Amino acid sequence: MDVRPFFQRYGWIILLIVATALVFFFRFYQTTTIPPEPFSDHAEKILDVYDVSQGQTHIFFIRNTGREAFQMYWTLLISWIFRTGLSFLSLKLGTAILGFLTLPFIYLLGEEIGGRRVGLFAFIMAGIGVFFWESACMATVPFALCHWLFSLRLCCTGFMTNPKARAGIHSSGSCCLD
């Protein structure tokens, strides 16, 4: 039995699944233990999440100098879904999930720039790279960086060359360059 036709047809999909499993492992392995203790910034974030849990809905969190308001609501949702409580683990887990969800955009950016091999390389490196991994472990949101990179790609290439993307952006009202 010749397996070459199978791998010619499904090889790339299998490679993507293996890469995703590898990245998933590196993203979430030892999330509960690394780093072992929060910094003062994390304690302030947990206090802000507590305020949200008590019904104080804010966009600007004074204690946390107004940044990452989304993270407070996201962490509360994560603590509710995974039953982790208002803890440092909730911060780390929520940030690791967001970091994992940004990886397809990094793949698409790499694919746009240099093809699917570059996209896969970027996906793997961002998934197991120390900067993104430490950001997730330290409970800081790398989401903004990836969103900015993907938006840059959209505005520089997709927005100018793809009429459907252009119509979608105009209809959403998020970017009007005309």
Summary of the structure (lengths in Angstrom):
residues: 178
radius of gyration: 19.3
end to end distance: 57.6
largest distance: 66.3
contacts: 495
relative contact order: 0.11
helix: 75%
strand: 0%
